[in-house]
Amino acid sequence: MQIIILKSEKAAADFTARLMADAVKGNPKTVFGLATGRTMEPVYARLIALYKEEKLDFSKCTTFNLDEYIGVAPENPISYRATMQRLLFDHINVRPKATHVPDGMAKSTEKAGRKYEDAIAKAGGIDFQLLGIGLDGHIGFNEPLSSFASLTHEEVLTPATLAQNAGLCDGNVPCRAMTMGVGTILASRRAVMLVTGQKKAALMEQFIEGPITPIISACALHFHRDCVVILDAKAASSLKHKDHY
């Protein structure tokens, strides 16, 4: 695992967007795994700017979002499909049919999970997986005690996650979601996690320097073959070995 510490939230977000832009330049057919949440908003804003400034071409790229609320229609403003359209897809030349979000309206979440895994496999697997982290240590919506081998599945959200996401859903957060599994994330060729803010400093110490535990699903990333964790100074403030990183 590579740890990169930058001075500010903006610098960390800009650097993350730069990595994504470079991935497209290096491989026009890059398959991205994408994340949502407030941490990602400045990343997508910067990526759109780079798209315009450097004439990036996303027309051959494919995207798979990490998760979606169950029971929320794609056109609902709080859905992750609507969020991704608003923050990124409507502003770049990615093909609409090449953008994938788990089906939160599926009658069978088990079948929907298998279908999503099949679509990822058909696309050749995920080349670049963008990640954030929840205050309880989840990646995607893989809550504490999620299996490190799990594939796309239904997850019941914890009170901590419901509270964290309340501001994005007008206080009415759905209690269930479809999410890529930890195993799905670990199968990506490269994983890039962005973490900013003082609120996550103690969590970063546990995740990066503490013992590996299924209570923090992000700990599985220690087993990833190519994982980069990008932190701003505040998120890195509790790390004991930050001078070395």
C-alpha positions in Angstrom: 0.0 0.0 0.0 1.3 3.4 -1.0 0.4 6.4 1.2 0.5 9.9 -0.3 0.0 12.9 2.0 -0.7 16.3 0.5 -1.2 19.6 2.2 -4.8 20.4 1.5 -8.1 18.9 0.5 -7.9 20.6 -2.9 -4.4 19.3 -3.5 -5.5 15.8 -2.7 -8.6 16.0 -4.9 -6.7 17.5 -7.8 -4.0 14.8 -7.5 -6.7 12.1 -7.6 -8.3 13.6 -10.7 -4.8 13.8 -12.3 -4.4 10.0 -11.7 -7.7 9.4 -13.4 -6.9 11.6 -16.3 -3.5 9.9 -16.8 -5.3 6.5 -16.7 -7.4 7.6 -19.7 -4.4 8.9 -21.5 -2.6 5.7 -21.0 -5.5 3.4 -21.8 -8.5 5.0 -23.7 -10.5 1.9 -22.9 -10.0 2.2 -19.1 -12.7 0.6 -17.0 -13.4 2.8 -14.0 -15.0 1.8 -10.7 -16.5 5.1 -9.3 -17.5 6.3 -5.9 -19.9 9.0 -4.7 -20.0 11.2 -1.6 -18.9 14.7 -0.7 -15.2 13.7 -0.9 -15.6 12.9 -4.6 -17.3 16.1 -5.6 -14.1 18.2 -6.1 -12.4 15.2 -7.8 -15.1 15.1 -10.5 -15.1 18.9 -10.8 -11.4 18.8 -11.5 -11.7 15.9 -13.8 -14.3 17.8 -15.9 -11.9 20.7 -16.0 -9.0 18.5 -17.2 -11.4 16.9 -19.8 -11.9 20.4 -21.3 -8.3 21.7 -20.9 -6.5 18.6 -22.1 -9.2 17.2 -24.5 -9.5 13.9 -22.7 -11.5 11.3 -24.5 -13.8 9.1 -22.4 -15.8 7.7 -25.4 -14.2 4.3 -25.1 -14.2 4.1 -21.3 -16.6 2.1 -19.2 -17.7 2.9 -15.6 -19.2 0.9 -12.8 -20.4 2.6 -9.6 -19.8 1.1 -6.3 -23.3 1.2 -4.9 -26.9 2.4 -5.1 -29.8 2.7 -2.6 -32.4 0.0 -2.7 -35.9 1.2 -3.5 -34.7 4.5 -5.0 -35.5 5.0 -8.7 -32.7 6.2 -11.0 -34.4 9.5 -11.6 -34.7 10.3 -7.9 -32.2 13.1 -7.1 -30.8 11.2 -4.1 -30.0 8.1 -6.3 -26.4 7.6 -7.1 -27.3 7.3 -10.8 -28.8 10.8 -10.7 -25.8 12.0 -8.6 -23.3 10.7 -11.1 -25.1 12.2 -14.0 -25.1 15.6 -12.3 -21.5 15.5 -11.1 -19.8 13.8 -14.0 -21.5 11.9 -16.8 -23.5 14.8 -18.2 -20.2 16.8 -18.6 -17.9 14.4 -20.4 -18.2 12.3 -23.6 -18.6 8.9 -21.9 -21.2 6.7 -23.6 -24.5 6.5 -21.6 -24.7 2.7 -22.2 -21.1 2.4 -20.8 -22.0 3.8 -17.4 -23.3 1.3 -14.9 -24.9 1.7 -11.5 -26.3 -1.3 -9.4 -30.0 -1.8 -9.8 -31.6 -0.6 -6.7 -35.1 -1.3 -8.0 -34.5 -5.0 -8.9 -37.1 -7.5 -7.6 -34.3 -9.9 -6.7 -31.1 -8.3 -5.2 -29.4 -11.7 -5.5 -30.0 -11.8 -9.3 -29.1 -8.1 -9.6 -25.8 -8.8 -7.9 -24.9 -11.6 -10.2 -25.8 -9.5 -13.2 -23.6 -6.7 -12.1 -20.6 -9.1 -11.5 -21.2 -10.6 -15.0 -21.2 -7.1 -16.6 -17.9 -6.2 -14.8 -16.4 -9.5 -16.1 -17.7 -8.9 -19.6 -16.0 -5.5 -19.6 -12.7 -7.1 -18.7 -12.6 -6.2 -15.0 -12.0 -2.9 -13.4 -8.7 -1.2 -14.2 -9.0 1.8 -11.8 -11.2 1.7 -8.7 -11.8 5.0 -7.0 -12.7 4.7 -3.3 -13.7 6.9 -0.4 -14.2 5.6 3.2 -17.1 5.9 5.6 -16.8 6.9 9.2 -17.2 3.3 10.2 -14.5 2.2 7.9 -16.7 0.9 5.0 -15.7 0.9 1.4 -18.6 0.9 -1.0 -21.4 0.1 1.4 -19.5 -2.9 2.9 -20.4 -2.3 6.5 -18.4 -3.8 9.5 -18.0 -7.6 9.3 -18.5 -7.7 5.6 -16.7 -10.7 4.1 -13.4 -9.8 2.4 -14.4 -12.3 -0.3 -17.9 -10.8 -0.9 -19.3 -9.9 -4.3 -22.0 -7.4 -5.3 -24.8 -7.9 -2.8 -27.5 -6.2 -0.6 -26.3 -4.5 2.5 -28.2 -3.2 5.6 -26.7 0.2 6.4 -25.4 1.0 9.9 -26.7 3.9 12.1 -23.3 5.6 11.6 -23.7 5.4 7.8 -27.3 6.6 7.9 -26.3 9.6 10.0 -23.3 10.4 7.8 -25.4 10.4 4.6 -28.5 12.2 6.1 -27.3 15.5 4.7 -27.3 14.2 1.2 -30.8 12.7 1.4 -32.7 15.5 3.2 -32.5 13.4 6.3 -34.4 10.4 4.8 -31.6 7.9 4.0 -32.7 4.5 2.7 -31.6 1.7 5.1 -30.5 -0.8 2.4 -28.2 -0.6 -0.5 -26.7 -2.7 -3.3 -22.9 -2.6 -3.2 -19.9 -4.1 -4.9 -18.4 -6.6 -2.5 -15.0 -6.3 -0.9 -13.9 -9.1 -3.1 -15.1 -7.2 -6.2 -13.0 -4.2 -5.1 -9.9 -6.3 -4.4 -10.1 -7.8 -7.9 -9.6 -4.3 -9.5 -6.2 -3.8 -11.0 -5.6 -0.6 -9.2 -7.4 0.9 -6.2 -7.1 4.6 -5.3 -8.6 5.8 -2.1 -9.1 9.5 -1.3 -9.6 10.6 2.3 -9.8 14.2 3.6 -10.7 16.0 6.8 -9.9 15.8 10.5 -13.0 13.7 11.2 -11.3 10.7 9.6 -7.9 11.1 11.2 -8.4 8.5 14.0 -9.9 6.1 11.5 -6.9 6.5 9.2 -4.6 5.5 12.0 -6.7 2.4 12.7 -7.0 1.5 9.0 -3.4 2.2 7.9 -1.4 1.4 11.0 -3.6 -0.7 13.3 -4.3 -4.4 13.1 -6.3 -5.8 10.2 -9.9 -6.3 11.3 -13.2 -7.1 9.6 -14.8 -4.4 11.7 -13.1 -2.0 9.2 -13.8 -3.4 5.8 -11.2 -1.1 4.2 -8.5 -3.1 6.0 -8.9 -5.6 3.1 -7.0 -3.1 0.9 -3.8 -4.2 2.7 -4.2 -7.3 0.5 -4.7 -5.4 -2.7 -1.9 -5.7 -5.3 -1.8 -2.0 -6.2 -3.5 0.3 -3.7 -2.8 4.0 -3.3 -4.2 6.0 -0.4 -4.2 9.8 -0.8 -4.7 11.9 2.3 -4.8 15.6 3.1 -2.8 16.8 6.1 -5.8 16.7 8.4 -6.7 13.2 7.6 -3.1 12.1 8.1 -2.6 14.0 11.3 -2.9 11.0 13.7 -0.6 8.7 11.7 2.5 7.7 13.7 4.7 7.1 10.7 3.6 9.9 8.4 7.2 11.3 8.1 8.2 7.9 6.5 5.2 7.9 4.2 
